[in-house]
Amino acid sequence: MTIGFFYFIVYSNLFTFGYSIKEYLIFMASNIKNYTLILGIILLLIAFRKGKKL
């Protein structure tokens, strides 16, 4: 999740080069490194759910 968030912040600098929100989101969806943020969030949710005592 940390790596994915890092790339999310780094690639936000594309706005300074004139990227629009739509172009930025398309770029983020096409780059495989950005999926680590989603994967990390899913793993955290699974870990917290398993940590709860039922």
C-alpha positions as CSV (number, residue, x, y, z in Angstrom):
1,M,0.0,0.0,0.0
2,T,2.9,2.3,0.7
3,I,4.4,1.8,-2.7
4,G,1.1,2.5,-4.4
5,F,0.5,5.6,-2.4
6,F,4.0,6.8,-3.2
7,Y,3.3,6.4,-6.9
8,F,-0.1,8.2,-6.5
9,I,1.7,11.2,-5.0
10,V,4.6,11.2,-7.5
11,Y,2.4,10.9,-10.5
12,S,0.2,13.8,-9.3
13,N,3.1,16.0,-10.6
14,L,1.7,15.2,-14.1
15,F,-0.8,18.0,-13.5
16,T,2.1,20.5,-13.8
17,F,2.7,19.2,-17.3
18,G,-0.9,20.0,-18.4
19,Y,-2.6,16.7,-17.8
20,S,-6.3,16.9,-17.1
21,I,-8.1,14.8,-14.4
22,K,-9.4,12.4,-17.1
23,E,-5.9,11.9,-18.6
24,Y,-4.4,11.4,-15.2
25,L,-7.0,8.7,-14.2
26,I,-6.5,6.9,-17.5
27,F,-2.7,7.0,-16.9
28,M,-3.1,5.7,-13.4
29,A,-5.4,2.9,-14.5
30,S,-3.0,1.8,-17.3
31,N,0.1,1.7,-15.0
32,I,0.4,-1.6,-13.1
33,K,2.3,-0.1,-10.2
34,N,-0.7,1.8,-9.1
35,Y,-2.7,-1.3,-8.4
36,T,-0.5,-1.9,-5.4
37,L,-2.5,0.8,-3.6
38,I,-5.8,-1.0,-4.2
39,L,-4.2,-4.4,-3.3
40,G,-2.8,-2.9,-0.1
41,I,-6.1,-1.5,1.0
42,I,-7.8,-4.8,0.3
43,L,-5.2,-6.7,2.4
44,L,-5.6,-4.2,5.3
45,L,-9.3,-4.7,5.3
46,I,-8.9,-8.5,5.3
47,A,-6.4,-8.3,8.1
48,F,-8.6,-6.0,10.3
49,R,-11.6,-8.3,9.6
50,K,-9.7,-11.4,10.7
51,G,-8.4,-9.6,13.8
52,K,-11.9,-9.0,15.1
53,K,-13.1,-11.6,17.6
54,L,-16.5,-13.0,16.6
